[in-house]
Amino acid sequence: MYFDRFDIAEAWYLALAHCHAGQWSDSYARLCRLQTYFKPSPLLSVDSLTDNGREIYKAACARLLSTR
């Protein structure tokens, strides 16, 4: 994994969208804050992520699901 702000934003957006714990959770609030400055492409999906983005996505999902 390496630092790339676009990979990080896309991966975390998808992870938060897929793994939040409901509308009143901290992860949902984080997704809403992310959407104030990040507007993803309508075509954004896990398959469209770069290899680095997929690694970040998997780590983010693991982190979000372990804190439930």
C-alpha positions as CSV (number, residue, x, y, z in Angstrom):
1,M,0.0,0.0,0.0
2,Y,1.2,3.5,-0.8
3,F,-0.3,7.0,-0.3
4,D,-2.5,8.2,-3.1
5,R,-5.3,10.6,-2.0
6,F,-7.6,9.5,-4.8
7,D,-7.2,5.8,-4.0
8,I,-7.8,6.5,-0.3
9,A,-10.9,8.6,-1.0
10,E,-12.5,6.1,-3.4
11,A,-11.6,3.1,-1.2
12,W,-12.9,4.6,2.0
13,Y,-16.1,5.9,0.3
14,L,-16.9,2.4,-0.9
15,A,-15.9,0.8,2.4
16,L,-18.1,3.2,4.4
17,A,-21.0,2.7,2.0
18,H,-20.8,-1.1,2.2
19,C,-19.9,-1.6,5.8
20,H,-21.5,1.2,7.9
21,A,-23.5,0.0,10.9
22,G,-26.8,1.9,10.2
23,Q,-28.0,5.4,9.8
24,W,-27.1,6.5,13.3
25,S,-23.6,5.0,13.5
26,D,-20.3,6.8,13.5
27,S,-19.3,5.2,10.2
28,Y,-22.5,6.5,8.5
29,A,-21.7,10.0,9.9
30,R,-18.2,9.7,8.5
31,L,-19.6,8.7,5.1
32,C,-21.8,11.8,5.1
33,R,-18.8,14.0,6.0
34,L,-16.8,12.4,3.2
35,Q,-19.5,13.2,0.7
36,T,-19.3,16.9,1.5
37,Y,-15.9,17.1,-0.4
38,F,-15.8,13.9,-2.4
39,K,-18.2,13.3,-5.3
40,P,-17.5,9.9,-6.7
41,S,-18.1,8.8,-10.3
42,P,-21.4,7.0,-10.8
43,L,-19.3,4.2,-12.2
44,L,-17.2,3.8,-9.1
45,S,-17.1,0.2,-7.9
46,V,-14.7,-2.2,-6.2
47,D,-13.8,-3.5,-9.6
48,S,-12.9,0.0,-10.9
49,L,-10.4,0.6,-8.0
50,T,-6.7,0.4,-8.6
51,D,-4.7,-2.5,-7.0
52,N,-3.6,-0.1,-4.3
53,G,-7.2,1.1,-3.9
54,R,-8.4,-2.5,-3.4
55,E,-5.8,-3.1,-0.7
56,I,-7.0,0.1,1.1
57,Y,-10.6,-1.0,0.6
58,K,-10.0,-4.5,2.1
59,A,-8.2,-3.0,5.1
60,A,-10.9,-0.4,5.6
61,C,-13.7,-3.0,5.5
62,A,-11.8,-5.2,8.0
63,R,-11.3,-2.3,10.3
64,L,-15.0,-1.2,10.1
65,L,-16.4,-4.7,10.6
66,S,-14.1,-5.5,13.5
67,T,-15.4,-2.4,15.5
68,R,-19.0,-3.5,15.4
